[in-house]
Amino acid sequence: MTDRFLEFDHDEWSALRASTPLTLGEDDLQKLRGINERVSLDEVAKIYLPLSRLLNLYVAASQSLYQVTDTFLGKPTAKVPYIIGVAGSVAVGKSTTSRVLQALLSRWPNHPQVDLVTTDGFLFPNAELRKRGLLDRKGFPESYDVRALLGFLGDVKSGEPVVEVPVYSHEAYDIVPHVTTAVQQPDIVIVEGLNVLQANAGSSAFVSDFFDFGIYVDAEEDDVRQWYIDRFLTLRATLFRNPGSYFHKYAALDQEEAIKEAANIWDAINGPNLRDNIRPTRERADLILEKARDHSVRRVRLRRL
């Protein structure tokens, strides 16, 4: 793996920020952090700002290439979004990474419209998962409507003016019936999900075939397991207390019971999914963010061109 990737420690990567200004403040970052995420403005400046600079250069090169091709073909330049995939385990921080990148990239003048789409919206509804005997395997590759996800990406990449995306409710733990959001020819689309770098069972196509750049958020499994337990405890004291929450039954657990339940869920579902399906896709990424136990990024690996 080392031969295929250039490796940078925290300080080496930070130096690649060059003179790029930090356009986020603490108030902005507070809205972007996930549950129990500890990303700081210093981390944003040293890790995510250089990454936004690299992606800005890639986007600009991609835009120029499309213009050259369309000029050669003698047709008006079509607006084709640059698609970034962000993969990684449950609780590893990929959602926060995606939101921070969305905020930073939207502040560059040549691509101000950046949409974030999660693959949760392409999970089969719970009723369908029950029918298929897959409810306990939600998040595994077979629990996604891959045909719909590939159709969405194909429409976006072909420049369709409006593409609808299903909406997923984490509180209800299900797809929201008859509700969609619209993606309307943005400059960049960030697609975030567990399985976005995986091969698709029964199909010769990869979701990542539509990506211009893939990111994998990585950490030691023992650390991610503990982050999952910590997040479960936080949700037990907050979202799970809502009577309408699918997980309301966990709100009544005491601390010891909650830790045991979270550990059991990880060991039965999230851990095996990480080891068998998610981590094996790591080398398909163009860039790997390797996180330390304190959530900070300790090393960055960039695929050689």
Buried (B, 14 or more C-beta within 10 A) or exposed (E): EEEEBEBBEBEEBBEBBEEBEBBBEEEBBEEBBBBBBEBEEEBBBBBBBBBBBBBBEBBBEBBEEBEEEBEEEEEEEEEBBBBBBBBBBBBBBBBBBBBBBBBBBBBBEEBEBBBBBBBBBBBBBBEBBEEEEBBEBBBBBBBBBBEBBBEBBBBBBEEBEEBBBBBBBEEEBBBEEEEEEEBEBBBBBBBBBBBBBBBBEEEEBBBBEBBBBBBBBBBEBEBBBBBBBBBBBEBBEEBBBEEEBBBBEBBEBEEEEBBEBBBEBBEEBBBEBBEEBBBEBBBBBBBBBBBEEEBBBBBBBBBEE
